[in-house]
Amino acid sequence: MSWFCYILRCADDTLYCGISNDLEKRLEAHNCGIGAKYTRTRTPVEIVYQETCNDRSAASKRELAIKKLSRVQKLGLIATHKG
């Protein structure tokens, strides 16, 4: 089973980083208000970045690394990902 580290852009233009092994289901949960507490009042959200990780541990480590980035660095990561 693959795990993903992802970044969401919230309706208020803030960014949220998380992990999941089912991105579609997790996105639906965020948009229904049953995802993370942070996103509940910031819907709708959209996935703007994702990367595949080997396991939950790797995904969690990548999430932590991304969360330590500044907003500008996160936007650069997203821009690079979009090509």
PDB file of N, CA, C and O in Angstrom:
ATOM      1  N   MET A   1       0.839  -1.175   0.000  1.00  0.00           N
ATOM      2  CA  MET A   1       0.000   0.000   0.000  1.00  0.00           C
ATOM      3  C   MET A   1       0.888   1.243   0.000  1.00  0.00           C
ATOM      4  O   MET A   1       1.806   1.357   0.811  1.00  0.00           O
ATOM      5  N   SER A   2       0.611   2.161  -0.903  1.00  0.00           N
ATOM      6  CA  SER A   2       1.366   3.404  -0.980  1.00  0.00           C
ATOM      7  C   SER A   2       0.799   4.445  -0.014  1.00  0.00           C
ATOM      8  O   SER A   2      -0.405   4.497   0.238  1.00  0.00           O
ATOM      9  N   TRP A   3       1.678   5.249   0.502  1.00  0.00           N
ATOM     10  CA  TRP A   3       1.299   6.395   1.314  1.00  0.00           C
ATOM     11  C   TRP A   3       1.671   7.655   0.552  1.00  0.00           C
ATOM     12  O   TRP A   3       2.593   7.657  -0.264  1.00  0.00           O
ATOM     13  N   PHE A   4       0.950   8.711   0.828  1.00  0.00           N
ATOM     14  CA  PHE A   4       1.171   9.983   0.150  1.00  0.00           C
ATOM     15  C   PHE A   4       1.353  11.090   1.167  1.00  0.00           C
ATOM     16  O   PHE A   4       0.722  11.096   2.224  1.00  0.00           O
ATOM     17  N   CYS A   5       2.221  12.020   0.832  1.00  0.00           N
ATOM     18  CA  CYS A   5       2.328  13.280   1.548  1.00  0.00           C
ATOM     19  C   CYS A   5       1.743  14.310   0.598  1.00  0.00           C
ATOM     20  O   CYS A   5       2.082  14.323  -0.586  1.00  0.00           O
ATOM     21  N   TYR A   6       0.874  15.169   1.096  1.00  0.00           N
ATOM     22  CA  TYR A   6       0.179  16.101   0.208  1.00  0.00           C
ATOM     23  C   TYR A   6       0.087  17.488   0.821  1.00  0.00           C
ATOM     24  O   TYR A   6       0.204  17.667   2.034  1.00  0.00           O
ATOM     25  N   ILE A   7      -0.124  18.456  -0.046  1.00  0.00           N
ATOM     26  CA  ILE A   7      -0.378  19.831   0.378  1.00  0.00           C
ATOM     27  C   ILE A   7      -1.715  20.248  -0.213  1.00  0.00           C
ATOM     28  O   ILE A   7      -1.978  20.044  -1.398  1.00  0.00           O
ATOM     29  N   LEU A   8      -2.558  20.838   0.635  1.00  0.00           N
ATOM     30  CA  LEU A   8      -3.837  21.383   0.197  1.00  0.00           C
ATOM     31  C   LEU A   8      -3.757  22.897   0.166  1.00  0.00           C
ATOM     32  O   LEU A   8      -3.080  23.512   0.989  1.00  0.00           O
ATOM     33  N   ARG A   9      -4.456  23.493  -0.792  1.00  0.00           N
ATOM     34  CA  ARG A   9      -4.682  24.938  -0.762  1.00  0.00           C
ATOM     35  C   ARG A   9      -6.110  25.114  -0.276  1.00  0.00           C
ATOM     36  O   ARG A   9      -7.053  24.612  -0.887  1.00  0.00           O
ATOM     37  N   CYS A  10      -6.258  25.827   0.822  1.00  0.00           N
ATOM     38  CA  CYS A  10      -7.567  26.053   1.419  1.00  0.00           C
ATOM     39  C   CYS A  10      -8.242  27.265   0.772  1.00  0.00           C
ATOM     40  O   CYS A  10      -7.600  28.049   0.074  1.00  0.00           O
ATOM     41  N   ALA A  11      -9.535  27.402   1.014  1.00  0.00           N
ATOM     42  CA  ALA A  11     -10.308  28.496   0.429  1.00  0.00           C
ATOM     43  C   ALA A  11      -9.758  29.873   0.826  1.00  0.00           C
ATOM     44  O   ALA A  11      -9.902  30.833   0.069  1.00  0.00           O
ATOM     45  N   ASP A  12      -9.133  29.978   1.996  1.00  0.00           N
ATOM     46  CA  ASP A  12      -8.556  31.257   2.432  1.00  0.00           C
ATOM     47  C   ASP A  12      -7.111  31.424   1.974  1.00  0.00           C
ATOM     48  O   ASP A  12      -6.406  32.311   2.455  1.00  0.00           O
ATOM     49  N   ASP A  13      -6.663  30.569   1.036  1.00  0.00           N
ATOM     50  CA  ASP A  13      -5.340  30.594   0.412  1.00  0.00           C
ATOM     51  C   ASP A  13      -4.213  30.158   1.354  1.00  0.00           C
ATOM     52  O   ASP A  13      -3.039  30.379   1.056  1.00  0.00           O
ATOM     53  N   THR A  14      -4.560  29.546   2.481  1.00  0.00           N
ATOM     54  CA  THR A  14      -3.525  28.979   3.334  1.00  0.00           C
ATOM     55  C   THR A  14      -3.196  27.574   2.824  1.00  0.00           C
ATOM     56  O   THR A  14      -3.937  27.002   2.025  1.00  0.00           O
ATOM     57  N   LEU A  15      -2.090  27.038   3.292  1.00  0.00           N
ATOM     58  CA  LEU A  15      -1.652  25.712   2.874  1.00  0.00           C
ATOM     59  C   LEU A  15      -1.702  24.757   4.063  1.00  0.00           C
ATOM     60  O   LEU A  15      -1.409  25.137   5.196  1.00  0.00           O
ATOM     61  N   TYR A  16      -2.072  23.530   3.786  1.00  0.00           N
ATOM     62  CA  TYR A  16      -2.136  22.487   4.812  1.00  0.00           C
ATOM     63  C   TYR A  16      -1.403  21.267   4.281  1.00  0.00           C
ATOM     64  O   TYR A  16      -1.600  20.877   3.130  1.00  0.00           O
ATOM     65  N   CYS A  17      -0.563  20.663   5.106  1.00  0.00           N
ATOM     66  CA  CYS A  17       0.183  19.471   4.709  1.00  0.00           C
ATOM     67  C   CYS A  17      -0.280  18.287   5.548  1.00  0.00           C
ATOM     68  O   CYS A  17      -0.481  18.411   6.756  1.00  0.00           O
ATOM     69  N   GLY A  18      -0.449  17.136   4.894  1.00  0.00           N
ATOM     70  CA  GLY A  18      -0.867  15.937   5.600  1.00  0.00           C
ATOM     71  C   GLY A  18      -0.411  14.689   4.880  1.00  0.00           C
ATOM     72  O   GLY A  18       0.267  14.754   3.854  1.00  0.00           O
ATOM     73  N   ILE A  19      -0.800  13.535   5.442  1.00  0.00           N
ATOM     74  CA  ILE A  19      -0.482  12.250   4.822  1.00  0.00           C
ATOM     75  C   ILE A  19      -1.744  11.403   4.741  1.00  0.00           C
ATOM     76  O   ILE A  19      -2.688  11.596   5.507  1.00  0.00           O
ATOM     77  N   SER A  20      -1.746  10.461   3.802  1.00  0.00           N
ATOM     78  CA  SER A  20      -2.882   9.558   3.653  1.00  0.00           C
ATOM     79  C   SER A  20      -2.473   8.369   2.787  1.00  0.00           C
ATOM     80  O   SER A  20      -1.511   8.441   2.023  1.00  0.00           O
ATOM     81  N   ASN A  21      -3.217   7.286   2.920  1.00  0.00           N
ATOM     82  CA  ASN A  21      -3.016   6.167   2.010  1.00  0.00           C
ATOM     83  C   ASN A  21      -4.155   6.083   1.003  1.00  0.00           C
ATOM     84  O   ASN A  21      -4.195   5.169   0.179  1.00  0.00           O
ATOM     85  N   ASP A  22      -5.094   7.050   1.069  1.00  0.00           N
ATOM     86  CA  ASP A  22      -6.203   7.145   0.118  1.00  0.00           C
ATOM     87  C   ASP A  22      -6.531   8.625  -0.081  1.00  0.00           C
ATOM     88  O   ASP A  22      -7.349   9.197   0.640  1.00  0.00           O
ATOM     89  N   LEU A  23      -5.876   9.232  -1.074  1.00  0.00           N
ATOM     90  CA  LEU A  23      -6.001  10.680  -1.262  1.00  0.00           C
ATOM     91  C   LEU A  23      -7.418  11.135  -1.595  1.00  0.00           C
ATOM     92  O   LEU A  23      -7.876  12.152  -1.073  1.00  0.00           O
ATOM     93  N   GLU A  24      -8.112  10.403  -2.448  1.00  0.00           N
ATOM     94  CA  GLU A  24      -9.468  10.809  -2.820  1.00  0.00           C
ATOM     95  C   GLU A  24     -10.386  10.827  -1.606  1.00  0.00           C
ATOM     96  O   GLU A  24     -11.147  11.774  -1.409  1.00  0.00           O
ATOM     97  N   LYS A  25     -10.312   9.794  -0.807  1.00  0.00           N
ATOM     98  CA  LYS A  25     -11.142   9.708   0.394  1.00  0.00           C
ATOM     99  C   LYS A  25     -10.775  10.804   1.391  1.00  0.00           C
ATOM    100  O   LYS A  25     -11.650  11.396   2.023  1.00  0.00           O
ATOM    101  N   ARG A  26      -9.483  11.069   1.526  1.00  0.00           N
ATOM    102  CA  ARG A  26      -9.029  12.098   2.463  1.00  0.00           C
ATOM    103  C   ARG A  26      -9.455  13.482   2.002  1.00  0.00           C
ATOM    104  O   ARG A  26      -9.862  14.303   2.823  1.00  0.00           O
ATOM    105  N   LEU A  27      -9.372  13.757   0.706  1.00  0.00           N
ATOM    106  CA  LEU A  27      -9.811  15.047   0.180  1.00  0.00           C
ATOM    107  C   LEU A  27     -11.302  15.234   0.430  1.00  0.00           C
ATOM    108  O   LEU A  27     -11.738  16.312   0.831  1.00  0.00           O
ATOM    109  N   GLU A  28     -12.071  14.198   0.195  1.00  0.00           N
ATOM    110  CA  GLU A  28     -13.512  14.259   0.445  1.00  0.00           C
ATOM    111  C   GLU A  28     -13.783  14.546   1.931  1.00  0.00           C
ATOM    112  O   GLU A  28     -14.657  15.345   2.266  1.00  0.00           O
ATOM    113  N   ALA A  29     -13.032  13.893   2.803  1.00  0.00           N
ATOM    114  CA  ALA A  29     -13.201  14.128   4.244  1.00  0.00           C
ATOM    115  C   ALA A  29     -12.899  15.583   4.597  1.00  0.00           C
ATOM    116  O   ALA A  29     -13.643  16.209   5.352  1.00  0.00           O
ATOM    117  N   HIS A  30     -11.815  16.114   4.054  1.00  0.00           N
ATOM    118  CA  HIS A  30     -11.485  17.523   4.308  1.00  0.00           C
ATOM    119  C   HIS A  30     -12.620  18.429   3.840  1.00  0.00           C
ATOM    120  O   HIS A  30     -13.033  19.328   4.572  1.00  0.00           O
ATOM    121  N   ASN A  31     -13.123  18.204   2.643  1.00  0.00           N
ATOM    122  CA  ASN A  31     -14.167  19.071   2.085  1.00  0.00           C
ATOM    123  C   ASN A  31     -15.530  18.894   2.743  1.00  0.00           C
ATOM    124  O   ASN A  31     -16.388  19.771   2.639  1.00  0.00           O
ATOM    125  N   CYS A  32     -15.734  17.769   3.420  1.00  0.00           N
ATOM    126  CA  CYS A  32     -16.990  17.541   4.151  1.00  0.00           C
ATOM    127  C   CYS A  32     -16.910  18.037   5.589  1.00  0.00           C
ATOM    128  O   CYS A  32     -17.885  17.938   6.334  1.00  0.00           O
ATOM    129  N   GLY A  33     -15.764  18.566   5.981  1.00  0.00           N
ATOM    130  CA  GLY A  33     -15.614  19.085   7.335  1.00  0.00           C
ATOM    131  C   GLY A  33     -15.275  18.036   8.371  1.00  0.00           C
ATOM    132  O   GLY A  33     -15.364  18.304   9.570  1.00  0.00           O
ATOM    133  N   ILE A  34     -14.886  16.838   7.935  1.00  0.00           N
ATOM    134  CA  ILE A  34     -14.530  15.788   8.888  1.00  0.00           C
ATOM    135  C   ILE A  34     -13.059  15.394   8.764  1.00  0.00           C
ATOM    136  O   ILE A  34     -12.639  14.363   9.290  1.00  0.00           O
ATOM    137  N   GLY A  35     -12.295  16.209   8.077  1.00  0.00           N
ATOM    138  CA  GLY A  35     -10.855  15.966   7.962  1.00  0.00           C
ATOM    139  C   GLY A  35     -10.167  16.601   9.152  1.00  0.00           C
ATOM    140  O   GLY A  35     -10.655  16.489  10.277  1.00  0.00           O
ATOM    141  N   ALA A  36      -9.085  17.241   8.936  1.00  0.00           N
ATOM    142  CA  ALA A  36      -8.330  17.888  10.006  1.00  0.00           C
ATOM    143  C   ALA A  36      -9.087  19.097  10.561  1.00  0.00           C
ATOM    144  O   ALA A  36      -9.833  19.765   9.845  1.00  0.00           O
ATOM    145  N   LYS A  37      -8.879  19.355  11.826  1.00  0.00           N
ATOM    146  CA  LYS A  37      -9.522  20.507  12.471  1.00  0.00           C
ATOM    147  C   LYS A  37      -9.186  21.806  11.724  1.00  0.00           C
ATOM    148  O   LYS A  37     -10.035  22.684  11.572  1.00  0.00           O
ATOM    149  N   TYR A  38      -7.938  21.910  11.264  1.00  0.00           N
ATOM    150  CA  TYR A  38      -7.496  23.131  10.568  1.00  0.00           C
ATOM    151  C   TYR A  38      -8.327  23.413   9.325  1.00  0.00           C
ATOM    152  O   TYR A  38      -8.644  24.570   9.048  1.00  0.00           O
ATOM    153  N   THR A  39      -8.686  22.383   8.574  1.00  0.00           N
ATOM    154  CA  THR A  39      -9.375  22.602   7.300  1.00  0.00           C
ATOM    155  C   THR A  39     -10.899  22.729   7.437  1.00  0.00           C
ATOM    156  O   THR A  39     -11.565  23.127   6.481  1.00  0.00           O
ATOM    157  N   ARG A  40     -11.448  22.407   8.581  1.00  0.00           N
ATOM    158  CA  ARG A  40     -12.909  22.392   8.745  1.00  0.00           C
ATOM    159  C   ARG A  40     -13.582  23.701   8.384  1.00  0.00           C
ATOM    160  O   ARG A  40     -14.673  23.701   7.814  1.00  0.00           O
ATOM    161  N   THR A  41     -12.949  24.814   8.708  1.00  0.00           N
ATOM    162  CA  THR A  41     -13.547  26.120   8.424  1.00  0.00           C
ATOM    163  C   THR A  41     -12.926  26.786   7.201  1.00  0.00           C
ATOM    164  O   THR A  41     -13.173  27.964   6.940  1.00  0.00           O
ATOM    165  N   ARG A  42     -12.132  26.046   6.462  1.00  0.00           N
ATOM    166  CA  ARG A  42     -11.415  26.619   5.319  1.00  0.00           C
ATOM    167  C   ARG A  42     -11.742  25.904   4.014  1.00  0.00           C
ATOM    168  O   ARG A  42     -10.912  25.873   3.105  1.00  0.00           O
ATOM    169  N   THR A  43     -12.917  25.340   3.910  1.00  0.00           N
ATOM    170  CA  THR A  43     -13.314  24.622   2.704  1.00  0.00           C
ATOM    171  C   THR A  43     -13.861  25.585   1.662  1.00  0.00           C
ATOM    172  O   THR A  43     -14.313  26.673   2.019  1.00  0.00           O
ATOM    173  N   PRO A  44     -13.834  25.226   0.405  1.00  0.00           N
ATOM    174  CA  PRO A  44     -13.293  23.975  -0.137  1.00  0.00           C
ATOM    175  C   PRO A  44     -11.771  24.009  -0.197  1.00  0.00           C
ATOM    176  O   PRO A  44     -11.145  25.069  -0.224  1.00  0.00           O
ATOM    177  N   VAL A  45     -11.208  22.819  -0.215  1.00  0.00           N
ATOM    178  CA  VAL A  45      -9.756  22.673  -0.336  1.00  0.00           C
ATOM    179  C   VAL A  45      -9.455  21.884  -1.604  1.00  0.00           C
ATOM    180  O   VAL A  45     -10.296  21.128  -2.090  1.00  0.00           O
ATOM    181  N   GLU A  46      -8.250  22.066  -2.131  1.00  0.00           N
ATOM    182  CA  GLU A  46      -7.829  21.304  -3.308  1.00  0.00           C
ATOM    183  C   GLU A  46      -6.397  20.825  -3.106  1.00  0.00           C
ATOM    184  O   GLU A  46      -5.584  21.503  -2.477  1.00  0.00           O
ATOM    185  N   ILE A  47      -6.105  19.664  -3.639  1.00  0.00           N
ATOM    186  CA  ILE A  47      -4.741  19.140  -3.577  1.00  0.00           C
ATOM    187  C   ILE A  47      -3.902  19.867  -4.620  1.00  0.00           C
ATOM    188  O   ILE A  47      -4.224  19.859  -5.808  1.00  0.00           O
ATOM    189  N   VAL A  48      -2.822  20.494  -4.163  1.00  0.00           N
ATOM    190  CA  VAL A  48      -1.940  21.211  -5.084  1.00  0.00           C
ATOM    191  C   VAL A  48      -0.567  20.558  -5.188  1.00  0.00           C
ATOM    192  O   VAL A  48       0.248  20.936  -6.030  1.00  0.00           O
ATOM    193  N   TYR A  49      -0.318  19.575  -4.325  1.00  0.00           N
ATOM    194  CA  TYR A  49       0.970  18.869  -4.360  1.00  0.00           C
ATOM    195  C   TYR A  49       0.783  17.502  -3.721  1.00  0.00           C
ATOM    196  O   TYR A  49       0.078  17.362  -2.721  1.00  0.00           O
ATOM    197  N   GLN A  50       1.418  16.500  -4.307  1.00  0.00           N
ATOM    198  CA  GLN A  50       1.427  15.174  -3.690  1.00  0.00           C
ATOM    199  C   GLN A  50       2.681  14.437  -4.103  1.00  0.00           C
ATOM    200  O   GLN A  50       3.201  14.626  -5.202  1.00  0.00           O
ATOM    201  N   GLU A  51       3.150  13.608  -3.218  1.00  0.00           N
ATOM    202  CA  GLU A  51       4.271  12.733  -3.552  1.00  0.00           C
ATOM    203  C   GLU A  51       4.055  11.387  -2.889  1.00  0.00           C
ATOM    204  O   GLU A  51       3.505  11.303  -1.791  1.00  0.00           O
ATOM    205  N   THR A  52       4.486  10.354  -3.555  1.00  0.00           N
ATOM    206  CA  THR A  52       4.330   8.999  -3.060  1.00  0.00           C
ATOM    207  C   THR A  52       5.494   8.649  -2.139  1.00  0.00           C
ATOM    208  O   THR A  52       6.647   8.980  -2.415  1.00  0.00           O
ATOM    209  N   CYS A  53       5.166   7.975  -1.041  1.00  0.00           N
ATOM    210  CA  CYS A  53       6.172   7.531  -0.078  1.00  0.00           C
ATOM    211  C   CYS A  53       6.050   6.013   0.085  1.00  0.00           C
ATOM    212  O   CYS A  53       4.984   5.442  -0.144  1.00  0.00           O
ATOM    213  N   ASN A  54       7.129   5.378   0.476  1.00  0.00           N
ATOM    214  CA  ASN A  54       7.148   3.921   0.591  1.00  0.00           C
ATOM    215  C   ASN A  54       6.251   3.375   1.690  1.00  0.00           C
ATOM    216  O   ASN A  54       5.661   2.305   1.540  1.00  0.00           O
ATOM    217  N   ASP A  55       6.144   4.116   2.808  1.00  0.00           N
ATOM    218  CA  ASP A  55       5.353   3.642   3.932  1.00  0.00           C
ATOM    219  C   ASP A  55       4.924   4.829   4.788  1.00  0.00           C
ATOM    220  O   ASP A  55       5.283   5.974   4.512  1.00  0.00           O
ATOM    221  N   ARG A  56       4.152   4.535   5.831  1.00  0.00           N
ATOM    222  CA  ARG A  56       3.638   5.601   6.686  1.00  0.00           C
ATOM    223  C   ARG A  56       4.768   6.389   7.356  1.00  0.00           C
ATOM    224  O   ARG A  56       4.692   7.611   7.482  1.00  0.00           O
ATOM    225  N   SER A  57       5.792   5.691   7.775  1.00  0.00           N
ATOM    226  CA  SER A  57       6.918   6.345   8.430  1.00  0.00           C
ATOM    227  C   SER A  57       7.586   7.359   7.499  1.00  0.00           C
ATOM    228  O   SER A  57       7.870   8.487   7.903  1.00  0.00           O
ATOM    229  N   ALA A  58       7.832   6.958   6.267  1.00  0.00           N
ATOM    230  CA  ALA A  58       8.457   7.856   5.287  1.00  0.00           C
ATOM    231  C   ALA A  58       7.546   9.051   5.001  1.00  0.00           C
ATOM    232  O   ALA A  58       8.019  10.180   4.867  1.00  0.00           O
ATOM    233  N   ALA A  59       6.244   8.800   4.910  1.00  0.00           N
ATOM    234  CA  ALA A  59       5.287   9.881   4.655  1.00  0.00           C
ATOM    235  C   ALA A  59       5.273  10.870   5.819  1.00  0.00           C
ATOM    236  O   ALA A  59       5.233  12.082   5.604  1.00  0.00           O
ATOM    237  N   SER A  60       5.306  10.364   7.038  1.00  0.00           N
ATOM    238  CA  SER A  60       5.315  11.229   8.222  1.00  0.00           C
ATOM    239  C   SER A  60       6.585  12.075   8.288  1.00  0.00           C
ATOM    240  O   SER A  60       6.538  13.252   8.645  1.00  0.00           O
ATOM    241  N   LYS A  61       7.707  11.471   7.944  1.00  0.00           N
ATOM    242  CA  LYS A  61       8.970  12.215   7.945  1.00  0.00           C
ATOM    243  C   LYS A  61       8.958  13.302   6.881  1.00  0.00           C
ATOM    244  O   LYS A  61       9.443  14.410   7.111  1.00  0.00           O
ATOM    245  N   ARG A  62       8.406  12.985   5.724  1.00  0.00           N
ATOM    246  CA  ARG A  62       8.329  13.993   4.650  1.00  0.00           C
ATOM    247  C   ARG A  62       7.371  15.110   5.038  1.00  0.00           C
ATOM    248  O   ARG A  62       7.642  16.282   4.776  1.00  0.00           O
ATOM    249  N   GLU A  63       6.248  14.752   5.665  1.00  0.00           N
ATOM    250  CA  GLU A  63       5.288  15.761   6.137  1.00  0.00           C
ATOM    251  C   GLU A  63       5.975  16.723   7.102  1.00  0.00           C
ATOM    252  O   GLU A  63       5.815  17.937   6.980  1.00  0.00           O
ATOM    253  N   LEU A  64       6.724  16.203   8.043  1.00  0.00           N
ATOM    254  CA  LEU A  64       7.423  17.046   9.004  1.00  0.00           C
ATOM    255  C   LEU A  64       8.408  17.974   8.299  1.00  0.00           C
ATOM    256  O   LEU A  64       8.503  19.155   8.633  1.00  0.00           O
ATOM    257  N   ALA A  65       9.132  17.443   7.332  1.00  0.00           N
ATOM    258  CA  ALA A  65      10.102  18.263   6.585  1.00  0.00           C
ATOM    259  C   ALA A  65       9.393  19.386   5.833  1.00  0.00           C
ATOM    260  O   ALA A  65       9.872  20.520   5.816  1.00  0.00           O
ATOM    261  N   ILE A  66       8.264  19.080   5.218  1.00  0.00           N
ATOM    262  CA  ILE A  66       7.513  20.105   4.474  1.00  0.00           C
ATOM    263  C   ILE A  66       6.944  21.144   5.432  1.00  0.00           C
ATOM    264  O   ILE A  66       6.972  22.337   5.133  1.00  0.00           O
ATOM    265  N   LYS A  67       6.432  20.710   6.572  1.00  0.00           N
ATOM    266  CA  LYS A  67       5.867  21.653   7.537  1.00  0.00           C
ATOM    267  C   LYS A  67       6.906  22.633   8.064  1.00  0.00           C
ATOM    268  O   LYS A  67       6.558  23.734   8.491  1.00  0.00           O
ATOM    269  N   LYS A  68       8.170  22.245   8.038  1.00  0.00           N
ATOM    270  CA  LYS A  68       9.244  23.135   8.496  1.00  0.00           C
ATOM    271  C   LYS A  68       9.612  24.194   7.456  1.00  0.00           C
ATOM    272  O   LYS A  68      10.294  25.167   7.776  1.00  0.00           O
ATOM    273  N   LEU A  69       9.164  24.008   6.216  1.00  0.00           N
ATOM    274  CA  LEU A  69       9.457  24.978   5.156  1.00  0.00           C
ATOM    275  C   LEU A  69       8.655  26.251   5.360  1.00  0.00           C
ATOM    276  O   LEU A  69       7.577  26.228   5.953  1.00  0.00           O
ATOM    277  N   SER A  70       9.181  27.354   4.870  1.00  0.00           N
ATOM    278  CA  SER A  70       8.422  28.610   4.880  1.00  0.00           C
ATOM    279  C   SER A  70       7.329  28.525   3.807  1.00  0.00           C
ATOM    280  O   SER A  70       7.361  27.643   2.949  1.00  0.00           O
ATOM    281  N   ARG A  71       6.382  29.432   3.864  1.00  0.00           N
ATOM    282  CA  ARG A  71       5.324  29.472   2.853  1.00  0.00           C
ATOM    283  C   ARG A  71       5.926  29.635   1.460  1.00  0.00           C
ATOM    284  O   ARG A  71       5.493  28.973   0.516  1.00  0.00           O
ATOM    285  N   VAL A  72       6.907  30.501   1.326  1.00  0.00           N
ATOM    286  CA  VAL A  72       7.552  30.737   0.029  1.00  0.00           C
ATOM    287  C   VAL A  72       8.194  29.450  -0.488  1.00  0.00           C
ATOM    288  O   VAL A  72       8.089  29.135  -1.674  1.00  0.00           O
ATOM    289  N   GLN A  73       8.852  28.716   0.391  1.00  0.00           N
ATOM    290  CA  GLN A  73       9.472  27.455  -0.011  1.00  0.00           C
ATOM    291  C   GLN A  73       8.423  26.420  -0.413  1.00  0.00           C
ATOM    292  O   GLN A  73       8.626  25.667  -1.365  1.00  0.00           O
ATOM    293  N   LYS A  74       7.302  26.382   0.310  1.00  0.00           N
ATOM    294  CA  LYS A  74       6.218  25.460  -0.043  1.00  0.00           C
ATOM    295  C   LYS A  74       5.635  25.824  -1.408  1.00  0.00           C
ATOM    296  O   LYS A  74       5.350  24.939  -2.215  1.00  0.00           O
ATOM    297  N   LEU A  75       5.459  27.104  -1.666  1.00  0.00           N
ATOM    298  CA  LEU A  75       4.938  27.529  -2.963  1.00  0.00           C
ATOM    299  C   LEU A  75       5.913  27.163  -4.078  1.00  0.00           C
ATOM    300  O   LEU A  75       5.489  26.808  -5.178  1.00  0.00           O
ATOM    301  N   GLY A  76       7.209  27.245  -3.804  1.00  0.00           N
ATOM    302  CA  GLY A  76       8.217  26.829  -4.775  1.00  0.00           C
ATOM    303  C   GLY A  76       8.136  25.337  -5.059  1.00  0.00           C
ATOM    304  O   GLY A  76       8.266  24.908  -6.206  1.00  0.00           O
ATOM    305  N   LEU A  77       7.922  24.555  -4.019  1.00  0.00           N
ATOM    306  CA  LEU A  77       7.765  23.109  -4.178  1.00  0.00           C
ATOM    307  C   LEU A  77       6.548  22.809  -5.045  1.00  0.00           C
ATOM    308  O   LEU A  77       6.604  21.962  -5.936  1.00  0.00           O
ATOM    309  N   ILE A  78       5.463  23.501  -4.780  1.00  0.00           N
ATOM    310  CA  ILE A  78       4.223  23.307  -5.560  1.00  0.00           C
ATOM    311  C   ILE A  78       4.456  23.709  -7.016  1.00  0.00           C
ATOM    312  O   ILE A  78       4.040  22.995  -7.928  1.00  0.00           O
ATOM    313  N   ALA A  79       5.108  24.830  -7.238  1.00  0.00           N
ATOM    314  CA  ALA A  79       5.364  25.322  -8.600  1.00  0.00           C
ATOM    315  C   ALA A  79       6.255  24.337  -9.363  1.00  0.00           C
ATOM    316  O   ALA A  79       6.019  24.084 -10.544  1.00  0.00           O
ATOM    317  N   THR A  80       7.251  23.790  -8.717  1.00  0.00           N
ATOM    318  CA  THR A  80       8.151  22.828  -9.339  1.00  0.00           C
ATOM    319  C   THR A  80       7.391  21.564  -9.717  1.00  0.00           C
ATOM    320  O   THR A  80       7.617  20.983 -10.778  1.00  0.00           O
ATOM    321  N   HIS A  81       6.499  21.153  -8.846  1.00  0.00           N
ATOM    322  CA  HIS A  81       5.706  19.950  -9.068  1.00  0.00           C
ATOM    323  C   HIS A  81       4.791  20.103 -10.276  1.00  0.00           C
ATOM    324  O   HIS A  81       4.587  19.148 -11.025  1.00  0.00           O
ATOM    325  N   LYS A  82       4.243  21.292 -10.468  1.00  0.00           N
ATOM    326  CA  LYS A  82       3.312  21.523 -11.582  1.00  0.00           C
ATOM    327  C   LYS A  82       4.036  21.623 -12.906  1.00  0.00           C
ATOM    328  O   LYS A  82       3.412  21.597 -13.966  1.00  0.00           O
ATOM    329  N   GLY A  83       5.346  21.737 -12.847  1.00  0.00           N
ATOM    330  CA  GLY A  83       6.122  21.741 -14.086  1.00  0.00           C
ATOM    331  C   GLY A  83       6.320  23.102 -14.618  1.00  0.00           C
ATOM    332  O   GLY A  83       6.955  23.272 -15.659  1.00  0.00           O
TER     333      GLY A  83
END
